[in-house]
């Protein structure tokens, strides 16, 4: 089983892939999302989104600035104001 993850900015779709887990820098603290997570929405703060492609693997980090994260039936969507790199 995998979590579908999308990272989007106002300009483009940055990432769309199936991963094991994503840790998001929420406005009230970091939160991890796995397949089957309950529906959830949060603003995000400037920081690193950590993408774990497989269980036990080292995370890939993506620096983001501001935005929202939404967990739904389709998976996790991070709508970032800006993505570094």
PyMOL Python script that loads the backbone (N, CA, C, O; Angstrom):
from pymol import cmd

cmd.read_pdbstr("""\
ATOM      1  N   UNK A   1       0.833  -1.176   0.000  1.00  0.00           N
ATOM      2  CA  UNK A   1       0.000   0.000   0.000  1.00  0.00           C
ATOM      3  C   UNK A   1       0.882   1.246   0.000  1.00  0.00           C
ATOM      4  O   UNK A   1       1.975   1.248   0.566  1.00  0.00           O
ATOM      5  N   UNK A   2       0.399   2.285  -0.633  1.00  0.00           N
ATOM      6  CA  UNK A   2       1.183   3.514  -0.727  1.00  0.00           C
ATOM      7  C   UNK A   2       0.276   4.732  -0.591  1.00  0.00           C
ATOM      8  O   UNK A   2      -0.926   4.680  -0.853  1.00  0.00           O
ATOM      9  N   UNK A   3       0.893   5.815  -0.178  1.00  0.00           N
ATOM     10  CA  UNK A   3       0.214   7.091  -0.051  1.00  0.00           C
ATOM     11  C   UNK A   3       0.476   7.895  -1.322  1.00  0.00           C
ATOM     12  O   UNK A   3       1.625   8.040  -1.739  1.00  0.00           O
ATOM     13  N   UNK A   4      -0.580   8.414  -1.936  1.00  0.00           N
ATOM     14  CA  UNK A   4      -0.373   9.275  -3.101  1.00  0.00           C
ATOM     15  C   UNK A   4      -0.090  10.682  -2.601  1.00  0.00           C
ATOM     16  O   UNK A   4      -0.876  11.245  -1.838  1.00  0.00           O
ATOM     17  N   UNK A   5       1.052  11.259  -3.037  1.00  0.00           N
ATOM     18  CA  UNK A   5       1.518  12.562  -2.576  1.00  0.00           C
ATOM     19  C   UNK A   5       1.655  13.504  -3.760  1.00  0.00           C
ATOM     20  O   UNK A   5       2.265  13.165  -4.774  1.00  0.00           O
ATOM     21  N   UNK A   6       1.074  14.698  -3.616  1.00  0.00           N
ATOM     22  CA  UNK A   6       1.239  15.747  -4.627  1.00  0.00           C
ATOM     23  C   UNK A   6       1.706  17.016  -3.947  1.00  0.00           C
ATOM     24  O   UNK A   6       1.185  17.412  -2.905  1.00  0.00           O
ATOM     25  N   UNK A   7       2.701  17.651  -4.555  1.00  0.00           N
ATOM     26  CA  UNK A   7       3.215  18.940  -4.105  1.00  0.00           C
ATOM     27  C   UNK A   7       2.976  19.921  -5.228  1.00  0.00           C
ATOM     28  O   UNK A   7       3.457  19.730  -6.345  1.00  0.00           O
ATOM     29  N   UNK A   8       2.225  20.981  -4.928  1.00  0.00           N
ATOM     30  CA  UNK A   8       1.779  21.928  -5.946  1.00  0.00           C
ATOM     31  C   UNK A   8       2.111  23.349  -5.501  1.00  0.00           C
ATOM     32  O   UNK A   8       1.991  23.684  -4.322  1.00  0.00           O
ATOM     33  N   UNK A   9       2.534  24.191  -6.464  1.00  0.00           N
ATOM     34  CA  UNK A   9       2.697  25.626  -6.224  1.00  0.00           C
ATOM     35  C   UNK A   9       1.705  26.340  -7.136  1.00  0.00           C
ATOM     36  O   UNK A   9       1.090  25.704  -7.991  1.00  0.00           O
ATOM     37  N   UNK A  10       1.541  27.649  -6.969  1.00  0.00           N
ATOM     38  CA  UNK A  10       0.649  28.365  -7.884  1.00  0.00           C
ATOM     39  C   UNK A  10       1.096  28.251  -9.350  1.00  0.00           C
ATOM     40  O   UNK A  10       0.277  28.387 -10.259  1.00  0.00           O
ATOM     41  N   UNK A  11       2.379  28.005  -9.577  1.00  0.00           N
ATOM     42  CA  UNK A  11       2.901  27.956 -10.940  1.00  0.00           C
ATOM     43  C   UNK A  11       2.852  26.579 -11.588  1.00  0.00           C
ATOM     44  O   UNK A  11       2.690  26.477 -12.804  1.00  0.00           O
ATOM     45  N   UNK A  12       2.991  25.489 -10.774  1.00  0.00           N
ATOM     46  CA  UNK A  12       3.081  24.165 -11.401  1.00  0.00           C
ATOM     47  C   UNK A  12       2.904  23.027 -10.401  1.00  0.00           C
ATOM     48  O   UNK A  12       2.922  23.225  -9.186  1.00  0.00           O
ATOM     49  N   UNK A  13       2.732  21.838 -10.953  1.00  0.00           N
ATOM     50  CA  UNK A  13       2.746  20.606 -10.187  1.00  0.00           C
ATOM     51  C   UNK A  13       4.210  20.214 -10.034  1.00  0.00           C
ATOM     52  O   UNK A  13       4.879  19.913 -11.023  1.00  0.00           O
ATOM     53  N   UNK A  14       4.709  20.216  -8.806  1.00  0.00           N
ATOM     54  CA  UNK A  14       6.122  19.941  -8.544  1.00  0.00           C
ATOM     55  C   UNK A  14       6.369  18.441  -8.429  1.00  0.00           C
ATOM     56  O   UNK A  14       7.374  17.937  -8.930  1.00  0.00           O
ATOM     57  N   UNK A  15       5.458  17.726  -7.772  1.00  0.00           N
ATOM     58  CA  UNK A  15       5.663  16.304  -7.518  1.00  0.00           C
ATOM     59  C   UNK A  15       4.327  15.596  -7.478  1.00  0.00           C
ATOM     60  O   UNK A  15       3.363  16.126  -6.926  1.00  0.00           O
ATOM     61  N   UNK A  16       4.250  14.412  -8.050  1.00  0.00           N
ATOM     62  CA  UNK A  16       3.070  13.561  -7.968  1.00  0.00           C
ATOM     63  C   UNK A  16       3.560  12.123  -7.995  1.00  0.00           C
ATOM     64  O   UNK A  16       3.992  11.633  -9.039  1.00  0.00           O
ATOM     65  N   UNK A  17       3.496  11.436  -6.844  1.00  0.00           N
ATOM     66  CA  UNK A  17       4.036  10.083  -6.773  1.00  0.00           C
ATOM     67  C   UNK A  17       3.448   9.332  -5.589  1.00  0.00           C
ATOM     68  O   UNK A  17       2.863   9.930  -4.686  1.00  0.00           O
ATOM     69  N   UNK A  18       3.611   8.023  -5.605  1.00  0.00           N
ATOM     70  CA  UNK A  18       3.206   7.180  -4.488  1.00  0.00           C
ATOM     71  C   UNK A  18       4.415   6.971  -3.594  1.00  0.00           C
ATOM     72  O   UNK A  18       5.491   6.604  -4.067  1.00  0.00           O
ATOM     73  N   UNK A  19       4.234   7.207  -2.296  1.00  0.00           N
ATOM     74  CA  UNK A  19       5.319   7.114  -1.321  1.00  0.00           C
ATOM     75  C   UNK A  19       4.836   6.349  -0.091  1.00  0.00           C
ATOM     76  O   UNK A  19       3.656   6.016   0.020  1.00  0.00           O
ATOM     77  N   UNK A  20       5.761   6.072   0.835  1.00  0.00           N
ATOM     78  CA  UNK A  20       5.400   5.378   2.074  1.00  0.00           C
ATOM     79  C   UNK A  20       4.797   6.351   3.089  1.00  0.00           C
ATOM     80  O   UNK A  20       3.735   6.088   3.652  1.00  0.00           O
ATOM     81  N   UNK A  21       5.492   7.495   3.323  1.00  0.00           N
ATOM     82  CA  UNK A  21       5.046   8.446   4.332  1.00  0.00           C
ATOM     83  C   UNK A  21       5.590   9.832   4.016  1.00  0.00           C
ATOM     84  O   UNK A  21       6.643   9.971   3.394  1.00  0.00           O
ATOM     85  N   UNK A  22       4.859  10.858   4.452  1.00  0.00           N
ATOM     86  CA  UNK A  22       5.311  12.239   4.311  1.00  0.00           C
ATOM     87  C   UNK A  22       5.134  12.928   5.667  1.00  0.00           C
ATOM     88  O   UNK A  22       4.100  12.781   6.318  1.00  0.00           O
ATOM     89  N   UNK A  23       6.160  13.683   6.082  1.00  0.00           N
ATOM     90  CA  UNK A  23       6.084  14.496   7.301  1.00  0.00           C
ATOM     91  C   UNK A  23       6.019  15.951   6.858  1.00  0.00           C
ATOM     92  O   UNK A  23       6.879  16.426   6.117  1.00  0.00           O
ATOM     93  N   UNK A  24       4.986  16.654   7.322  1.00  0.00           N
ATOM     94  CA  UNK A  24       4.694  18.015   6.883  1.00  0.00           C
ATOM     95  C   UNK A  24       4.911  18.991   8.048  1.00  0.00           C
ATOM     96  O   UNK A  24       4.526  18.694   9.179  1.00  0.00           O
ATOM     97  N   UNK A  25       5.531  20.165   7.780  1.00  0.00           N
ATOM     98  CA  UNK A  25       5.702  21.160   8.833  1.00  0.00           C
ATOM     99  C   UNK A  25       4.421  21.973   9.052  1.00  0.00           C
ATOM    100  O   UNK A  25       4.281  23.076   8.522  1.00  0.00           O
ATOM    101  N   UNK A  26       3.508  21.432   9.819  1.00  0.00           N
ATOM    102  CA  UNK A  26       2.238  22.108  10.082  1.00  0.00           C
ATOM    103  C   UNK A  26       2.419  23.341  10.942  1.00  0.00           C
ATOM    104  O   UNK A  26       3.409  23.461  11.663  1.00  0.00           O
ATOM    105  N   UNK A  27       1.475  24.249  10.869  1.00  0.00           N
ATOM    106  CA  UNK A  27       1.536  25.490  11.634  1.00  0.00           C
ATOM    107  C   UNK A  27       1.580  25.222  13.142  1.00  0.00           C
ATOM    108  O   UNK A  27       2.153  26.011  13.894  1.00  0.00           O
ATOM    109  N   UNK A  28       0.981  24.116  13.584  1.00  0.00           N
ATOM    110  CA  UNK A  28       0.954  23.785  15.011  1.00  0.00           C
ATOM    111  C   UNK A  28       1.876  22.628  15.345  1.00  0.00           C
ATOM    112  O   UNK A  28       1.756  22.031  16.414  1.00  0.00           O
ATOM    113  N   UNK A  29       2.794  22.302  14.444  1.00  0.00           N
ATOM    114  CA  UNK A  29       3.752  21.218  14.662  1.00  0.00           C
ATOM    115  C   UNK A  29       3.783  20.270  13.483  1.00  0.00           C
ATOM    116  O   UNK A  29       2.860  20.233  12.669  1.00  0.00           O
ATOM    117  N   UNK A  30       4.859  19.503  13.402  1.00  0.00           N
ATOM    118  CA  UNK A  30       4.986  18.540  12.305  1.00  0.00           C
ATOM    119  C   UNK A  30       3.967  17.421  12.460  1.00  0.00           C
ATOM    120  O   UNK A  30       3.609  17.045  13.576  1.00  0.00           O
ATOM    121  N   UNK A  31       3.499  16.887  11.321  1.00  0.00           N
ATOM    122  CA  UNK A  31       2.618  15.730  11.360  1.00  0.00           C
ATOM    123  C   UNK A  31       2.971  14.785  10.225  1.00  0.00           C
ATOM    124  O   UNK A  31       3.325  15.210   9.125  1.00  0.00           O
ATOM    125  N   UNK A  32       2.867  13.494  10.515  1.00  0.00           N
ATOM    126  CA  UNK A  32       3.165  12.467   9.521  1.00  0.00           C
ATOM    127  C   UNK A  32       1.891  11.917   8.922  1.00  0.00           C
ATOM    128  O   UNK A  32       0.872  11.794   9.601  1.00  0.00           O
ATOM    129  N   UNK A  33       1.958  11.585   7.641  1.00  0.00           N
ATOM    130  CA  UNK A  33       0.791  11.052   6.937  1.00  0.00           C
ATOM    131  C   UNK A  33       1.177   9.732   6.273  1.00  0.00           C
ATOM    132  O   UNK A  33       2.140   9.661   5.510  1.00  0.00           O
ATOM    133  N   UNK A  34       0.410   8.696   6.577  1.00  0.00           N
ATOM    134  CA  UNK A  34       0.545   7.381   5.963  1.00  0.00           C
ATOM    135  C   UNK A  34      -0.738   7.071   5.184  1.00  0.00           C
ATOM    136  O   UNK A  34      -1.744   7.764   5.332  1.00  0.00           O
ATOM    137  N   UNK A  35      -0.692   6.041   4.369  1.00  0.00           N
ATOM    138  CA  UNK A  35      -1.880   5.554   3.654  1.00  0.00           C
ATOM    139  C   UNK A  35      -3.015   5.340   4.654  1.00  0.00           C
ATOM    140  O   UNK A  35      -2.791   4.776   5.725  1.00  0.00           O
ATOM    141  N   UNK A  36      -4.223   5.779   4.323  1.00  0.00           N
ATOM    142  CA  UNK A  36      -5.388   5.564   5.167  1.00  0.00           C
ATOM    143  C   UNK A  36      -5.576   6.588   6.278  1.00  0.00           C
ATOM    144  O   UNK A  36      -6.436   6.412   7.140  1.00  0.00           O
ATOM    145  N   UNK A  37      -4.785   7.650   6.268  1.00  0.00           N
ATOM    146  CA  UNK A  37      -4.910   8.699   7.288  1.00  0.00           C
ATOM    147  C   UNK A  37      -6.304   9.318   7.219  1.00  0.00           C
ATOM    148  O   UNK A  37      -6.883   9.434   6.139  1.00  0.00           O
ATOM    149  N   UNK A  38      -6.833   9.710   8.358  1.00  0.00           N
ATOM    150  CA  UNK A  38      -8.138  10.363   8.409  1.00  0.00           C
ATOM    151  C   UNK A  38      -8.081  11.702   7.674  1.00  0.00           C
ATOM    152  O   UNK A  38      -7.024  12.332   7.635  1.00  0.00           O
ATOM    153  N   UNK A  39      -9.189  12.145   7.093  1.00  0.00           N
ATOM    154  CA  UNK A  39      -9.216  13.453   6.428  1.00  0.00           C
ATOM    155  C   UNK A  39      -8.767  14.549   7.394  1.00  0.00           C
ATOM    156  O   UNK A  39      -9.122  14.547   8.573  1.00  0.00           O
ATOM    157  N   UNK A  40      -7.979  15.482   6.865  1.00  0.00           N
ATOM    158  CA  UNK A  40      -7.323  16.470   7.714  1.00  0.00           C
ATOM    159  C   UNK A  40      -6.896  17.638   6.853  1.00  0.00           C
ATOM    160  O   UNK A  40      -6.544  17.459   5.687  1.00  0.00           O
ATOM    161  N   UNK A  41      -6.925  18.849   7.427  1.00  0.00           N
ATOM    162  CA  UNK A  41      -6.440  20.017   6.706  1.00  0.00           C
ATOM    163  C   UNK A  41      -5.686  20.902   7.680  1.00  0.00           C
ATOM    164  O   UNK A  41      -6.102  21.065   8.827  1.00  0.00           O
ATOM    165  N   UNK A  42      -4.557  21.485   7.221  1.00  0.00           N
ATOM    166  CA  UNK A  42      -3.741  22.325   8.085  1.00  0.00           C
ATOM    167  C   UNK A  42      -3.013  23.366   7.257  1.00  0.00           C
ATOM    168  O   UNK A  42      -2.677  23.126   6.097  1.00  0.00           O
ATOM    169  N   UNK A  43      -2.770  24.522   7.858  1.00  0.00           N
ATOM    170  CA  UNK A  43      -1.838  25.459   7.240  1.00  0.00           C
ATOM    171  C   UNK A  43      -0.438  24.923   7.524  1.00  0.00           C
ATOM    172  O   UNK A  43      -0.230  24.184   8.487  1.00  0.00           O
ATOM    173  N   UNK A  44       0.517  25.298   6.680  1.00  0.00           N
ATOM    174  CA  UNK A  44       1.886  24.863   6.905  1.00  0.00           C
ATOM    175  C   UNK A  44       2.787  26.074   7.099  1.00  0.00           C
ATOM    176  O   UNK A  44       2.527  27.158   6.577  1.00  0.00           O
ATOM    177  N   UNK A  45       3.834  25.863   7.853  1.00  0.00           N
ATOM    178  CA  UNK A  45       4.812  26.914   8.095  1.00  0.00           C
ATOM    179  C   UNK A  45       6.022  26.661   7.201  1.00  0.00           C
ATOM    180  O   UNK A  45       6.152  25.596   6.597  1.00  0.00           O
ATOM    181  N   UNK A  46       6.899  27.647   7.126  1.00  0.00           N
ATOM    182  CA  UNK A  46       8.136  27.471   6.376  1.00  0.00           C
ATOM    183  C   UNK A  46       8.923  26.328   7.012  1.00  0.00           C
ATOM    184  O   UNK A  46       9.050  26.254   8.234  1.00  0.00           O
ATOM    185  N   UNK A  47       9.444  25.446   6.177  1.00  0.00           N
ATOM    186  CA  UNK A  47      10.207  24.315   6.699  1.00  0.00           C
ATOM    187  C   UNK A  47      10.396  23.248   5.653  1.00  0.00           C
ATOM    188  O   UNK A  47      10.236  23.489   4.456  1.00  0.00           O
ATOM    189  N   UNK A  48      10.741  22.055   6.125  1.00  0.00           N
ATOM    190  CA  UNK A  48      11.047  20.943   5.228  1.00  0.00           C
ATOM    191  C   UNK A  48       9.938  19.908   5.235  1.00  0.00           C
ATOM    192  O   UNK A  48       9.525  19.433   6.292  1.00  0.00           O
ATOM    193  N   UNK A  49       9.458  19.562   4.048  1.00  0.00           N
ATOM    194  CA  UNK A  49       8.586  18.408   3.875  1.00  0.00           C
ATOM    195  C   UNK A  49       9.524  17.215   3.720  1.00  0.00           C
ATOM    196  O   UNK A  49      10.426  17.238   2.882  1.00  0.00           O
ATOM    197  N   UNK A  50       9.314  16.176   4.523  1.00  0.00           N
ATOM    198  CA  UNK A  50      10.162  14.988   4.465  1.00  0.00           C
ATOM    199  C   UNK A  50       9.389  13.875   3.779  1.00  0.00           C
ATOM    200  O   UNK A  50       8.321  13.472   4.239  1.00  0.00           O
ATOM    201  N   UNK A  51       9.940  13.378   2.667  1.00  0.00           N
ATOM    202  CA  UNK A  51       9.274  12.358   1.864  1.00  0.00           C
ATOM    203  C   UNK A  51      10.026  11.038   2.022  1.00  0.00           C
ATOM    204  O   UNK A  51      11.191  10.923   1.644  1.00  0.00           O
ATOM    205  N   UNK A  52       9.335  10.039   2.590  1.00  0.00           N
ATOM    206  CA  UNK A  52       9.907   8.699   2.754  1.00  0.00           C
ATOM    207  C   UNK A  52       9.355   7.835   1.628  1.00  0.00           C
ATOM    208  O   UNK A  52       8.181   7.464   1.643  1.00  0.00           O
ATOM    209  N   UNK A  53      10.203   7.515   0.648  1.00  0.00           N
ATOM    210  CA  UNK A  53       9.715   6.756  -0.513  1.00  0.00           C
ATOM    211  C   UNK A  53       9.382   5.316  -0.142  1.00  0.00           C
ATOM    212  O   UNK A  53       8.435   4.740  -0.679  1.00  0.00           O
ATOM    213  N   UNK A  54      10.158   4.728   0.778  1.00  0.00           N
ATOM    214  CA  UNK A  54       9.887   3.363   1.239  1.00  0.00           C
ATOM    215  C   UNK A  54      10.070   3.321   2.751  1.00  0.00           C
ATOM    216  O   UNK A  54      10.729   4.188   3.325  1.00  0.00           O
ATOM    217  N   UNK A  55       9.492   2.324   3.389  1.00  0.00           N
ATOM    218  CA  UNK A  55       9.611   2.176   4.836  1.00  0.00           C
ATOM    219  C   UNK A  55      11.066   1.963   5.220  1.00  0.00           C
ATOM    220  O   UNK A  55      11.744   1.119   4.635  1.00  0.00           O
ATOM    221  N   UNK A  56      11.548   2.716   6.190  1.00  0.00           N
ATOM    222  CA  UNK A  56      12.920   2.570   6.658  1.00  0.00           C
ATOM    223  C   UNK A  56      13.956   3.348   5.869  1.00  0.00           C
ATOM    224  O   UNK A  56      15.115   3.424   6.276  1.00  0.00           O
ATOM    225  N   UNK A  57      13.557   3.924   4.746  1.00  0.00           N
ATOM    226  CA  UNK A  57      14.501   4.685   3.912  1.00  0.00           C
ATOM    227  C   UNK A  57      14.743   6.062   4.517  1.00  0.00           C
ATOM    228  O   UNK A  57      13.914   6.575   5.269  1.00  0.00           O
ATOM    229  N   UNK A  58      15.884   6.653   4.181  1.00  0.00           N
ATOM    230  CA  UNK A  58      16.158   8.025   4.602  1.00  0.00           C
ATOM    231  C   UNK A  58      15.222   8.957   3.822  1.00  0.00           C
ATOM    232  O   UNK A  58      14.944   8.712   2.648  1.00  0.00           O
ATOM    233  N   UNK A  59      14.739  10.019   4.465  1.00  0.00           N
ATOM    234  CA  UNK A  59      13.802  10.904   3.777  1.00  0.00           C
ATOM    235  C   UNK A  59      14.486  11.854   2.799  1.00  0.00           C
ATOM    236  O   UNK A  59      15.636  12.252   2.987  1.00  0.00           O
ATOM    237  N   UNK A  60      13.753  12.201   1.762  1.00  0.00           N
ATOM    238  CA  UNK A  60      14.146  13.292   0.872  1.00  0.00           C
ATOM    239  C   UNK A  60      13.489  14.534   1.466  1.00  0.00           C
ATOM    240  O   UNK A  60      12.317  14.483   1.840  1.00  0.00           O
ATOM    241  N   UNK A  61      14.214  15.646   1.561  1.00  0.00           N
ATOM    242  CA  UNK A  61      13.624  16.857   2.111  1.00  0.00           C
ATOM    243  C   UNK A  61      13.404  17.887   1.013  1.00  0.00           C
ATOM    244  O   UNK A  61      14.239  18.072   0.128  1.00  0.00           O
ATOM    245  N   UNK A  62      12.264  18.547   1.094  1.00  0.00           N
ATOM    246  CA  UNK A  62      11.898  19.590   0.144  1.00  0.00           C
ATOM    247  C   UNK A  62      11.516  20.820   0.964  1.00  0.00           C
ATOM    248  O   UNK A  62      10.567  20.773   1.747  1.00  0.00           O
ATOM    249  N   UNK A  63      12.240  21.909   0.791  1.00  0.00           N
ATOM    250  CA  UNK A  63      11.960  23.135   1.536  1.00  0.00           C
ATOM    251  C   UNK A  63      10.758  23.859   0.927  1.00  0.00           C
ATOM    252  O   UNK A  63      10.693  24.088  -0.281  1.00  0.00           O
ATOM    253  N   UNK A  64       9.817  24.211   1.792  1.00  0.00           N
ATOM    254  CA  UNK A  64       8.612  24.914   1.338  1.00  0.00           C
ATOM    255  C   UNK A  64       8.419  26.167   2.178  1.00  0.00           C
ATOM    256  O   UNK A  64       8.925  26.277   3.294  1.00  0.00           O
ATOM    257  N   UNK A  65       7.675  27.105   1.612  1.00  0.00           N
ATOM    258  CA  UNK A  65       7.306  28.322   2.343  1.00  0.00           C
ATOM    259  C   UNK A  65       5.804  28.517   2.251  1.00  0.00           C
ATOM    260  O   UNK A  65       5.257  28.695   1.162  1.00  0.00           O
ATOM    261  N   UNK A  66       5.139  28.482   3.397  1.00  0.00           N
ATOM    262  CA  UNK A  66       3.713  28.767   3.489  1.00  0.00           C
ATOM    263  C   UNK A  66       2.822  27.865   2.677  1.00  0.00           C
ATOM    264  O   UNK A  66       3.287  27.151   1.787  1.00  0.00           O
ATOM    265  N   UNK A  67       1.545  27.896   2.982  1.00  0.00           N
ATOM    266  CA  UNK A  67       0.568  27.151   2.205  1.00  0.00           C
ATOM    267  C   UNK A  67      -0.356  26.312   3.069  1.00  0.00           C
ATOM    268  O   UNK A  67      -0.590  26.615   4.239  1.00  0.00           O
ATOM    269  N   UNK A  68      -0.877  25.251   2.467  1.00  0.00           N
ATOM    270  CA  UNK A  68      -1.842  24.367   3.104  1.00  0.00           C
ATOM    271  C   UNK A  68      -1.506  22.923   2.783  1.00  0.00           C
ATOM    272  O   UNK A  68      -0.862  22.630   1.776  1.00  0.00           O
ATOM    273  N   UNK A  69      -1.947  22.028   3.645  1.00  0.00           N
ATOM    274  CA  UNK A  69      -1.855  20.587   3.393  1.00  0.00           C
ATOM    275  C   UNK A  69      -3.243  20.004   3.588  1.00  0.00           C
ATOM    276  O   UNK A  69      -3.951  20.359   4.530  1.00  0.00           O
ATOM    277  N   UNK A  70      -3.623  19.111   2.695  1.00  0.00           N
ATOM    278  CA  UNK A  70      -4.931  18.464   2.800  1.00  0.00           C
ATOM    279  C   UNK A  70      -4.773  16.966   2.610  1.00  0.00           C
ATOM    280  O   UNK A  70      -4.181  16.507   1.634  1.00  0.00           O
ATOM    281  N   UNK A  71      -5.314  16.209   3.564  1.00  0.00           N
ATOM    282  CA  UNK A  71      -5.350  14.754   3.459  1.00  0.00           C
ATOM    283  C   UNK A  71      -6.788  14.373   3.143  1.00  0.00           C
ATOM    284  O   UNK A  71      -7.715  14.763   3.852  1.00  0.00           O
ATOM    285  N   UNK A  72      -6.964  13.610   2.075  1.00  0.00           N
ATOM    286  CA  UNK A  72      -8.291  13.158   1.679  1.00  0.00           C
ATOM    287  C   UNK A  72      -8.232  11.733   1.180  1.00  0.00           C
ATOM    288  O   UNK A  72      -7.214  11.057   1.330  1.00  0.00           O
ATOM    289  N   UNK A  73      -9.310  11.278   0.591  1.00  0.00           N
ATOM    290  CA  UNK A  73      -9.366   9.911   0.068  1.00  0.00           C
ATOM    291  C   UNK A  73      -8.317   9.669  -1.011  1.00  0.00           C
ATOM    292  O   UNK A  73      -7.842   8.545  -1.179  1.00  0.00           O
ATOM    293  N   UNK A  74      -7.953  10.731  -1.750  1.00  0.00           N
ATOM    294  CA  UNK A  74      -6.987  10.594  -2.842  1.00  0.00           C
ATOM    295  C   UNK A  74      -5.546  10.569  -2.346  1.00  0.00           C
ATOM    296  O   UNK A  74      -4.642  10.192  -3.091  1.00  0.00           O
ATOM    297  N   UNK A  75      -5.320  10.972  -1.074  1.00  0.00           N
ATOM    298  CA  UNK A  75      -3.973  11.022  -0.522  1.00  0.00           C
ATOM    299  C   UNK A  75      -3.679  12.382   0.073  1.00  0.00           C
ATOM    300  O   UNK A  75      -4.579  13.048   0.584  1.00  0.00           O
ATOM    301  N   UNK A  76      -2.409  12.803   0.009  1.00  0.00           N
ATOM    302  CA  UNK A  76      -1.959  14.068   0.591  1.00  0.00           C
ATOM    303  C   UNK A  76      -1.607  15.052  -0.510  1.00  0.00           C
ATOM    304  O   UNK A  76      -0.849  14.731  -1.425  1.00  0.00           O
ATOM    305  N   UNK A  77      -2.160  16.249  -0.416  1.00  0.00           N
ATOM    306  CA  UNK A  77      -1.803  17.331  -1.321  1.00  0.00           C
ATOM    307  C   UNK A  77      -1.249  18.478  -0.491  1.00  0.00           C
ATOM    308  O   UNK A  77      -1.897  18.947   0.444  1.00  0.00           O
ATOM    309  N   UNK A  78      -0.041  18.929  -0.839  1.00  0.00           N
ATOM    310  CA  UNK A  78       0.564  20.095  -0.206  1.00  0.00           C
ATOM    311  C   UNK A  78       0.521  21.221  -1.230  1.00  0.00           C
ATOM    312  O   UNK A  78       1.109  21.117  -2.306  1.00  0.00           O
ATOM    313  N   UNK A  79      -0.184  22.300  -0.884  1.00  0.00           N
ATOM    314  CA  UNK A  79      -0.288  23.475  -1.738  1.00  0.00           C
ATOM    315  C   UNK A  79       0.636  24.530  -1.148  1.00  0.00           C
ATOM    316  O   UNK A  79       0.240  25.263  -0.242  1.00  0.00           O
ATOM    317  N   UNK A  80       1.866  24.614  -1.654  1.00  0.00           N
ATOM    318  CA  UNK A  80       2.876  25.499  -1.080  1.00  0.00           C
ATOM    319  C   UNK A  80       2.933  26.807  -1.857  1.00  0.00           C
ATOM    320  O   UNK A  80       2.789  26.825  -3.080  1.00  0.00           O
ATOM    321  N   UNK A  81       3.145  27.899  -1.132  1.00  0.00           N
ATOM    322  CA  UNK A  81       3.309  29.198  -1.783  1.00  0.00           C
ATOM    323  C   UNK A  81       4.596  29.224  -2.591  1.00  0.00           C
ATOM    324  O   UNK A  81       4.653  29.838  -3.657  1.00  0.00           O
ATOM    325  N   UNK A  82       5.644  28.549  -2.078  1.00  0.00           N
ATOM    326  CA  UNK A  82       6.935  28.526  -2.765  1.00  0.00           C
ATOM    327  C   UNK A  82       7.680  27.245  -2.391  1.00  0.00           C
ATOM    328  O   UNK A  82       7.626  26.801  -1.244  1.00  0.00           O
ATOM    329  N   UNK A  83       8.372  26.656  -3.362  1.00  0.00           N
ATOM    330  CA  UNK A  83       9.214  25.484  -3.131  1.00  0.00           C
ATOM    331  C   UNK A  83      10.632  25.838  -3.516  1.00  0.00           C
ATOM    332  O   UNK A  83      10.870  26.336  -4.616  1.00  0.00           O
ATOM    333  N   UNK A  84      11.588  25.587  -2.617  1.00  0.00           N
ATOM    334  CA  UNK A  84      12.999  25.858  -2.903  1.00  0.00           C
ATOM    335  C   UNK A  84      13.554  24.799  -3.841  1.00  0.00           C
ATOM    336  O   UNK A  84      13.227  23.617  -3.734  1.00  0.00           O
ATOM    337  N   UNK A  85      14.393  25.239  -4.754  1.00  0.00           N
ATOM    338  CA  UNK A  85      15.079  24.304  -5.652  1.00  0.00           C
ATOM    339  C   UNK A  85      14.218  23.911  -6.751  1.00  0.00           C
ATOM    340  O   UNK A  85      14.629  23.128  -7.607  1.00  0.00           O
TER     341      UNK A  85
END
""", "prot")
cmd.dss("prot")
cmd.show_as("cartoon", "prot")
cmd.util.cbc("prot")
cmd.orient("prot")
